[in-house]
Amino acid sequence: MEISLSLKYLPILIVSLIVFVIGGAMVLINQILGPKRPYTEKAVAYECGLPPTGEPRHRFDVKFYAIAILFAVFDVEAVFLYPWAVTFDQIGLFAYVEMVIFIALLLVAYFYAWIRGAFQWE
């Protein structure tokens, strides 16, 4: 007897519904019962325990965004490498060659960013 596709995903739907209900209930209860004592010091921007300096709405250098994108790219690499390493003995030579190509492309991107000075912090 084969389980239909819609029944197969029913547990995921139930767990998702429970998570959203509990999360929403927590936010709603906090809004209703939580303390509400606003004052000026609470509204000030927090900068690691130091008093805020400068204007809160200033432009950041493009380097900040470039570093963030590079971090995301090389962080995603780890997300792909872990499952590949866990199932390495089962996936065969084709997957090995695919991962070598993937890592080679990442190395090309890394050296390109290095040559362009993306890792220089001034």
N, C-alpha and C positions, 0 to 999 in steps of 0.2 A: 504494500500500500504506500503510495507516494504522497508526501505532504505537499500541498499546494504552495506556490510561491508566496502568497499573501500571508499564510499562516507561519511560514518560515521566519518572517521578519516581525512577527507579533511581539516576541519578547523584547526586541530592541525598541519598538514603539512604546511598550508599556514602561520600560525603564526610562526612556526619554521623557515621557509624560510625567512620571514620578519626580524626576530631576527638576523639570520646569515648575511643577506645582510646589515642591519644597523650596526652591530658590525664590519663586515669586512670593510665597507665604513669608519667608524670612524678610524680604525687602519690605513687604506690606506691614508686617508686625513692627519692624524697626521704625517705619514712618509713623505708625500710630502710637507706639509705646516708648519710643526712644526719647532721650533727653534733648530738649531744644533750648540751648542757652547760647545764642549767637553773641559774639563780641568782636571787637576790632582785631585783636591779636589772632583770632582764629582765621580771619579772612586774609591774612598776610601770606604771601607765597613762602613756602619753606624751602630753604637751600642748605641742607645738610647741617642744620644747627647754627648757621651763620646768618647775620642779618642780610636781607636781599640787597643786591647792588645793581644799579643801572635800571633801565627801563624794562618792564616785563615783556613788552612786545617788540623785540628787536630781531633783526634778521641774523640767521646763522650762516656761517661760511659753508660753501658747497662741500668742503672736505668732510663735514659731519655726516652729510647724506651719503657721500661716497663710501666712507668707512662703514656706515650702517648697511648699505647694499652689499659690500664685500663680506661683512660678517654674515649676513643672511645667506649668501651664496655658499660660503664655506661651511656654514652650519647645516644647510640642507644636505651637503655631501655626507655628513655623519649620519643623517637620517636614512640615506640610501645605503650606506656601507654596513650598518649594523644588521639589518635583516639578511643582506647578501652574505655576510660572514657567518651568520647562524646557520644558514641553509647551504653553505658552500659545498659540502660533500654530496648533496642531492641534486644540484642544478646543472652540473656538467660543464663541458668546455665552452659551449656557446655563451653562457652567462659569465664565465671567467673573462672571455675576450671582450664582452660588452663592458664589464667593469673596468678592464684595463683601458679601453677607449674613453670611458667616462672620466677616469682619473687623469688620463693624458690631457683631455680637454680642460679639466680643472687646473692642471699644472700650467697649461698655456695661458689660461686666464690669470693665474697667480703671477706668472712672470711678466705678463703684459702690465698688470697693475703695479708691479714692482718697478718696472722700467719707467712707467709714466709718473712714478713718485707718489702713488696713492697711499703708501705706508709712511711717508715723511710727515712728521708732525712738527709744525713750526710755532 
